[in-house]
């Protein structure tokens, strides 16, 4: 568990670093001070490291913790190498950034090598836990059941990506090629994230002393049908981004993800959230942020900043849960005993910052601000200017929360290792 857990911390830290650079590149009064040519590299580094490698690393750590020991434990070596190559590609501005959906890409051999190495480690891990997950799919323990579902979804995700790679024709237009390559596998990945979200809520509920609502495990099973459908589509459709396919994937979000997660969100609010203790309160905050982000998804019209507002809200709800579970694991692994007051305030700082951030993005998009555009030249109204400032304030608060999180976690890990060395050195 430890190597994957530490990779999660490292990825979140690196992704947060790129997130700060990206947000500053869009903030009035600051953007002109930064090199605009690296905006898309930073954006890709943020998404791929924090929201893909980070989340999947945490998920794999939970497989080891809950589902037992894997046959081959050394797959994390490939994952660390993959992380390092992706980080370098974004930091040094190598190759050509391609801002396609789901797995934004840097068209450079070093980046592709990094993605391949991490993907190989992810596949090995999922394959190692497949047998166990099939036996615990209907377990009475919701943590075992939901994680078993995530293993199956992960295998569908990797297989879907492999089939997509074989079937997607090499097009002259790079963006269109990667858009088609990642469209259906990327949608499967969102179901993996949904399973991680339901698991994190269940975990927070349990460690706060509350029972996990009984229906959550059954609702989690509803995450499986649409990814299977996407995989079957991958075998037969010629154009994975046709209007017909997009209609199905939109339905998958609205029903396949929306129904189990939103019903579960209501159940957690009623039975486990805001009961007075730290873990229960953060569970409630995570659920509120998720509902806000999910509802924004139903209000998207066109291609503007309402799209990133939606998925940043959803992603933030997962990340805030994982941050608090990280504190729990640090105590569980012997790195800390108690949380300082500042660290206990950190999730609230991050959560409020993300609420301001997504609200600023959403209303800026409503008034016409385009997505994936650096600088401030597109601002034509006072409404957009005000909401972009709100976005900038929210990003600063959330990044500050992220810095406190990463700083405390790294300090705790390093300090514990130094203490152990001192103990070993004593006669």
C-alpha positions as CSV (number, residue, x, y, z in Angstrom):
1,X,0.0,0.0,0.0
2,X,2.7,2.5,1.0
3,X,4.4,3.0,-2.4
4,X,1.1,3.7,-4.1
5,X,0.0,6.0,-1.3
6,X,3.2,8.0,-1.5
7,X,2.8,8.3,-5.3
8,X,-0.7,9.7,-4.7
9,X,0.8,12.4,-2.4
10,X,3.6,13.1,-4.9
11,X,1.1,13.4,-7.9
12,X,-1.3,15.6,-6.0
13,X,1.6,17.9,-5.1
14,X,2.9,18.1,-8.6
15,X,-0.6,18.5,-10.1
16,X,-1.3,21.3,-7.6
17,X,1.9,23.1,-8.7
18,X,0.8,23.1,-12.3
19,X,-2.8,24.1,-11.2
20,X,-1.4,27.2,-9.6
21,X,0.5,28.2,-12.7
22,X,-2.5,27.5,-14.9
23,X,-4.9,29.6,-12.7
24,X,-2.4,32.5,-12.5
25,X,-2.2,32.5,-16.3
26,X,-5.9,33.3,-16.4
27,X,-6.1,35.8,-13.5
28,X,-6.4,39.5,-14.4
29,X,-3.3,41.4,-13.4
30,X,-1.0,38.4,-13.1
31,X,-1.3,36.5,-16.5
32,X,0.9,39.0,-18.3
33,X,3.8,38.2,-16.0
34,X,3.9,34.5,-17.0
35,X,5.2,32.8,-20.2
36,X,1.9,32.2,-22.1
37,X,3.5,29.6,-24.4
38,X,3.6,27.0,-21.6
39,X,-0.1,27.4,-20.5
40,X,-1.2,24.2,-22.2
41,X,1.7,22.2,-21.0
42,X,0.9,23.3,-17.4
43,X,-2.8,22.5,-17.9
44,X,-2.0,19.0,-19.2
45,X,0.5,18.4,-16.3
46,X,-2.2,19.4,-13.8
47,X,-4.9,17.2,-15.2
48,X,-2.8,14.1,-15.9
49,X,-0.8,14.1,-12.7
50,X,-3.4,15.1,-10.1
51,X,-6.6,13.9,-11.6
52,X,-5.5,10.7,-13.3
53,X,-2.3,9.4,-11.8
54,X,-3.0,10.7,-8.4
55,X,-6.6,9.3,-8.1
56,X,-5.7,6.0,-9.6
57,X,-2.6,5.6,-7.3
58,X,-4.9,6.2,-4.3
59,X,-7.4,3.7,-5.6
60,X,-4.6,1.0,-6.1
61,X,-3.4,1.7,-2.5
62,X,-6.9,0.9,-1.3
63,X,-7.0,-2.3,-3.3
64,X,-3.9,-3.4,-1.3
65,X,-5.3,-2.2,2.0
66,X,-8.8,-3.7,1.7
67,X,-8.6,-6.6,-0.8
68,X,-5.4,-8.1,0.4
69,X,-1.9,-8.7,-0.9
70,X,-1.2,-8.8,-4.6
71,X,0.9,-11.5,-6.3
72,X,3.2,-9.0,-7.9
73,X,3.9,-5.9,-5.7
74,X,6.6,-4.3,-7.8
75,X,4.4,-2.7,-10.4
76,X,4.7,0.6,-8.6
77,X,8.3,1.0,-10.0
78,X,6.8,1.4,-13.5
79,X,4.3,3.8,-12.1
80,X,6.9,6.1,-10.6
81,X,8.9,6.1,-13.8
82,X,5.8,7.1,-15.7
83,X,5.0,9.9,-13.3
84,X,8.5,11.3,-13.6
85,X,8.4,11.3,-17.4
86,X,5.0,13.0,-17.6
87,X,6.1,15.6,-15.1
88,X,9.2,16.4,-17.1
89,X,7.3,16.7,-20.3
90,X,5.0,19.3,-18.8
91,X,7.6,21.2,-16.9
92,X,10.1,21.5,-19.7
93,X,7.5,22.3,-22.4
94,X,8.5,19.4,-24.6
95,X,6.6,18.5,-27.8
96,X,3.2,19.9,-28.8
97,X,0.4,20.1,-26.2
98,X,-2.9,18.7,-27.4
99,X,-5.9,19.9,-25.3
100,X,-8.2,17.0,-26.1
101,X,-10.7,15.7,-23.6
102,X,-10.2,13.1,-20.9
103,X,-6.5,12.4,-21.3
104,X,-5.0,15.7,-22.5
105,X,-1.8,14.8,-24.4
106,X,1.7,16.2,-25.0
107,X,2.8,14.9,-28.5
108,X,6.3,13.8,-27.5
109,X,7.9,10.4,-27.1
110,X,8.8,11.1,-23.4
111,X,5.2,11.8,-22.5
112,X,3.9,8.7,-24.3
113,X,6.5,6.6,-22.6
114,X,5.3,8.0,-19.2
115,X,1.7,7.2,-20.0
116,X,2.6,3.7,-21.2
117,X,4.6,2.9,-18.1
118,X,1.9,4.0,-15.7
119,X,-0.8,2.3,-17.7
120,X,1.2,-0.9,-17.6
121,X,1.5,-0.7,-13.8
122,X,-2.2,0.1,-13.5
123,X,-3.1,-2.9,-15.7
124,X,-0.9,-5.2,-13.7
125,X,-2.4,-4.1,-10.4
126,X,-6.0,-4.5,-11.7
127,X,-5.3,-8.0,-13.1
128,X,-3.7,-9.0,-9.8
129,X,-6.9,-8.2,-7.9
130,X,-9.4,-9.5,-10.4
131,X,-9.9,-12.9,-8.8
132,X,-10.4,-11.4,-5.4
133,X,-12.8,-8.7,-6.6
134,X,-15.0,-11.3,-8.3
135,X,-15.4,-13.2,-5.0
136,X,-16.2,-9.9,-3.1
137,X,-18.3,-8.2,-5.6
138,X,-21.5,-8.8,-3.5
139,X,-19.7,-8.6,-0.1
140,X,-21.7,-7.3,2.8
141,X,-18.8,-5.0,3.5
142,X,-19.5,-1.9,1.3
143,X,-15.8,-1.1,1.1
144,X,-14.9,-4.5,-0.3
145,X,-17.9,-4.4,-2.7
146,X,-17.2,-0.9,-4.1
147,X,-13.5,-1.6,-4.5
148,X,-14.2,-4.8,-6.3
149,X,-16.4,-2.9,-8.7
150,X,-13.6,-0.4,-9.2
151,X,-11.2,-3.3,-10.2
152,X,-13.6,-4.5,-12.8
153,X,-14.2,-1.0,-14.1
154,X,-10.4,-0.4,-14.3
155,X,-9.9,-3.5,-16.4
156,X,-12.7,-2.4,-18.8
157,X,-11.0,1.0,-18.9
158,X,-7.6,-0.3,-19.9
159,X,-9.0,-2.9,-22.4
160,X,-11.2,-0.2,-23.9
161,X,-8.2,2.1,-24.4
162,X,-6.2,-0.8,-26.0
163,X,-9.1,-1.6,-28.4
164,X,-9.4,2.1,-29.2
165,X,-5.7,2.4,-30.0
166,X,-6.1,-0.5,-32.5
167,X,-9.2,0.8,-34.1
168,X,-8.7,4.5,-34.3
169,X,-7.2,5.5,-37.7
170,X,-4.2,7.8,-37.7
171,X,-5.6,11.1,-38.7
172,X,-3.6,14.1,-40.0
173,X,-5.4,16.4,-37.5
174,X,-3.7,15.5,-34.2
175,X,-6.5,16.9,-31.9
176,X,-9.1,14.9,-33.7
177,X,-7.0,11.7,-33.5
178,X,-6.6,11.9,-29.7
179,X,-10.2,13.0,-29.2
180,X,-11.4,9.9,-31.0
181,X,-8.8,7.7,-29.2
182,X,-9.7,8.8,-25.7
183,X,-13.4,9.5,-26.0
184,X,-15.0,6.2,-25.0
185,X,-12.1,5.0,-22.7
186,X,-12.2,8.4,-21.1
187,X,-15.9,8.0,-20.3
188,X,-15.1,4.6,-18.7
189,X,-12.5,6.3,-16.6
190,X,-15.2,8.7,-15.2
191,X,-17.0,5.6,-13.9
192,X,-13.8,4.5,-12.2
193,X,-13.7,8.0,-10.5
194,X,-17.4,7.5,-9.5
195,X,-16.5,4.3,-7.7
196,X,-13.6,6.0,-6.0
197,X,-16.0,8.8,-4.8
198,X,-18.5,6.3,-3.4
199,X,-15.7,4.4,-1.7
200,X,-14.3,7.6,-0.1
201,X,-17.7,8.6,1.2
202,X,-18.2,5.1,2.6
203,X,-14.8,5.2,4.2
204,X,-15.4,8.6,5.8
205,X,-18.7,7.5,7.1
206,X,-17.2,4.4,8.7
207,X,-14.3,6.1,10.4
208,X,-16.6,8.8,11.7
209,X,-18.5,6.0,13.5
210,X,-21.5,6.0,11.2
211,X,-22.9,3.0,9.3
212,X,-22.6,3.2,5.5
213,X,-26.1,3.4,4.0
214,X,-27.1,-0.1,3.0
215,X,-28.2,0.9,-0.5
216,X,-24.8,2.4,-1.5
217,X,-23.3,-1.0,-2.4
218,X,-26.3,-1.9,-4.6
219,X,-26.3,1.5,-6.2
220,X,-22.6,1.1,-7.0
221,X,-23.4,-2.0,-9.2
222,X,-25.2,0.4,-11.5
223,X,-21.8,1.8,-12.5
224,X,-21.0,-1.3,-14.5
225,X,-23.5,-1.5,-17.4
226,X,-22.6,1.6,-19.3
227,X,-18.8,0.9,-19.3
228,X,-19.6,-2.5,-20.8
229,X,-21.7,-0.9,-23.4
230,X,-18.9,1.6,-24.2
231,X,-16.5,-1.3,-24.6
232,X,-18.9,-3.1,-27.0
233,X,-19.4,0.1,-29.0
234,X,-15.6,0.4,-29.3
235,X,-15.6,-2.9,-31.2
236,X,-18.1,-1.9,-33.8
237,X,-18.4,1.9,-34.3
238,X,-16.2,3.5,-37.0
239,X,-16.3,7.0,-35.5
240,X,-16.2,7.1,-31.7
241,X,-17.2,10.8,-31.5
242,X,-20.2,10.6,-33.9
243,X,-23.4,12.3,-32.7
244,X,-24.9,8.9,-32.0
245,X,-22.1,7.9,-29.7
246,X,-22.1,11.3,-28.0
247,X,-25.8,10.9,-27.3
248,X,-25.1,7.5,-25.6
249,X,-22.1,8.9,-23.6
250,X,-24.2,11.9,-22.4
251,X,-26.9,9.5,-21.3
252,X,-24.2,7.5,-19.5
253,X,-23.2,10.6,-17.5
254,X,-26.8,11.6,-16.7
255,X,-28.1,8.1,-15.8
256,X,-25.1,5.7,-15.4
257,X,-23.1,8.0,-13.1
258,X,-25.8,10.5,-12.0
259,X,-28.4,8.1,-10.6
260,X,-26.1,6.0,-8.3
261,X,-24.0,9.0,-7.1
262,X,-26.7,11.5,-6.5
263,X,-29.0,9.1,-4.7
264,X,-26.0,8.0,-2.6
265,X,-25.2,11.7,-1.9
266,X,-28.7,12.2,-0.5
267,X,-28.4,9.1,1.6
268,X,-25.0,10.2,3.1
269,X,-26.4,13.6,3.8
270,X,-29.4,12.1,5.7
271,X,-27.5,9.4,7.6
272,X,-23.8,10.2,8.0
273,X,-22.9,13.8,7.1
274,X,-22.5,16.8,9.4
275,X,-22.8,14.9,12.6
276,X,-20.3,17.0,14.5
277,X,-17.0,15.2,14.1
278,X,-14.2,16.1,11.7
279,X,-14.6,13.2,9.3
280,X,-18.4,13.5,9.2
281,X,-18.3,17.2,8.5
282,X,-15.8,16.8,5.6
283,X,-18.0,14.0,4.3
284,X,-20.9,16.5,4.2
285,X,-18.7,19.2,2.6
286,X,-17.6,16.7,-0.1
287,X,-21.2,15.7,-0.8
288,X,-22.3,19.3,-1.1
289,X,-19.5,20.2,-3.6
290,X,-20.3,17.1,-5.6
291,X,-24.0,18.0,-5.8
292,X,-23.1,21.5,-6.9
293,X,-20.7,20.2,-9.6
294,X,-23.1,17.5,-10.8
295,X,-26.0,19.9,-11.2
296,X,-23.8,22.2,-13.2
297,X,-23.2,19.3,-15.6
298,X,-26.9,19.2,-16.3
299,X,-26.9,23.0,-17.1
300,X,-24.0,22.9,-19.7
301,X,-24.8,24.6,-23.0
302,X,-22.1,24.9,-25.6
303,X,-18.4,24.9,-25.1
304,X,-17.5,27.4,-22.4
305,X,-16.2,27.6,-18.8
306,X,-19.3,25.9,-17.5
307,X,-17.8,22.6,-18.6
308,X,-14.6,22.9,-16.4
309,X,-16.8,24.3,-13.6
310,X,-18.8,21.1,-13.7
311,X,-15.9,18.7,-13.7
312,X,-13.8,20.7,-11.2
313,X,-16.7,20.6,-8.8
314,X,-16.9,16.8,-9.2
315,X,-13.2,16.3,-9.0
316,X,-12.9,18.6,-6.0
317,X,-15.4,16.5,-4.1
318,X,-13.3,13.4,-4.6
319,X,-10.0,15.2,-3.8
320,X,-11.2,16.7,-0.5
321,X,-12.3,13.2,0.6
322,X,-9.0,11.8,-0.3
323,X,-7.1,14.5,1.5
324,X,-8.9,13.7,4.8
325,X,-8.5,10.0,4.2
326,X,-4.8,10.7,3.8
327,X,-4.6,12.1,7.3
328,X,-6.3,9.0,8.5
329,X,-3.8,6.8,6.7
330,X,-0.9,8.9,8.1
331,X,-2.1,8.2,11.6
332,X,-2.8,4.6,10.7
333,X,0.7,4.1,9.4
334,X,2.3,5.7,12.4
335,X,3.4,9.0,10.8
336,X,1.3,11.3,13.0
337,X,-0.7,11.1,16.2
338,X,-3.0,14.2,16.0
339,X,-3.8,16.9,13.5
340,X,-2.8,20.5,14.3
341,X,-5.6,23.1,14.2
342,X,-4.3,24.6,10.9
343,X,-4.4,21.2,9.3
344,X,-7.9,20.5,10.5
345,X,-8.9,23.8,8.9
346,X,-7.2,22.9,5.6
347,X,-10.1,20.9,4.1
348,X,-12.5,23.8,4.8
349,X,-10.1,26.3,3.2
350,X,-9.7,24.0,0.1
351,X,-13.5,23.3,-0.1
352,X,-14.6,27.0,0.2
353,X,-11.9,27.9,-2.4
354,X,-13.1,25.3,-4.8
355,X,-16.7,26.4,-4.4
356,X,-15.7,30.0,-5.2
357,X,-13.5,28.7,-8.1
358,X,-16.3,26.7,-9.8
359,X,-18.9,29.4,-9.2
360,X,-16.6,31.9,-10.9
361,X,-16.0,29.5,-13.8
362,X,-19.6,28.7,-14.2
363,X,-20.9,32.2,-14.3
364,X,-18.0,33.4,-16.4
365,X,-19.0,30.7,-18.9
366,X,-22.7,31.7,-18.6
367,X,-21.7,35.2,-19.7
368,X,-19.6,33.8,-22.6
369,X,-16.0,33.2,-21.4
370,X,-14.4,30.4,-23.5
371,X,-12.6,27.4,-22.0
372,X,-9.0,26.4,-22.4
373,X,-7.9,30.0,-23.3
374,X,-5.0,31.7,-21.5
375,X,-4.8,35.4,-20.7
376,X,-7.7,37.8,-20.3
377,X,-8.2,39.2,-23.8
378,X,-11.6,37.5,-24.2
379,X,-13.1,39.5,-21.3
380,X,-15.7,41.8,-22.9
381,X,-18.1,42.5,-20.0
382,X,-17.9,43.5,-16.4
383,X,-19.8,40.3,-15.3
384,X,-17.1,38.1,-16.8
385,X,-14.3,40.3,-15.2
386,X,-15.9,40.0,-11.8
387,X,-16.5,36.3,-11.9
388,X,-13.0,35.6,-13.3
389,X,-11.6,37.5,-10.3
390,X,-13.8,35.3,-8.1
391,X,-12.3,32.3,-9.9
392,X,-8.8,33.7,-9.2
393,X,-9.6,34.2,-5.5
394,X,-11.0,30.7,-5.2
395,X,-8.0,29.2,-6.9
396,X,-5.6,31.0,-4.5
397,X,-7.6,29.7,-1.5
398,X,-7.8,26.2,-2.8
399,X,-4.2,26.1,-3.8
400,X,-3.2,27.4,-0.4
401,X,-5.3,24.6,1.1
402,X,-3.5,22.2,-1.3
403,X,-0.1,23.6,-0.2
404,X,-0.9,23.1,3.5
405,X,-2.0,19.5,2.7
406,X,1.1,18.5,0.7
407,X,3.4,20.4,3.0
408,X,2.0,18.7,6.2
409,X,2.0,15.2,4.6
410,X,5.6,15.5,3.3
411,X,6.7,17.0,6.6
412,X,5.1,14.2,8.5
413,X,6.6,11.5,6.3
414,X,10.1,13.0,6.3
415,X,10.0,13.8,10.1
416,X,9.0,10.2,10.9
417,X,11.9,8.8,8.8
418,X,14.4,11.1,10.5
419,X,13.0,10.0,14.0
420,X,13.4,6.4,13.1
421,X,17.0,6.9,11.9
422,X,17.7,8.6,15.3
423,X,16.2,5.7,17.1
424,X,18.2,3.2,15.1
425,X,21.4,5.2,15.7
426,X,21.0,5.0,19.5
427,X,23.1,2.3,21.3
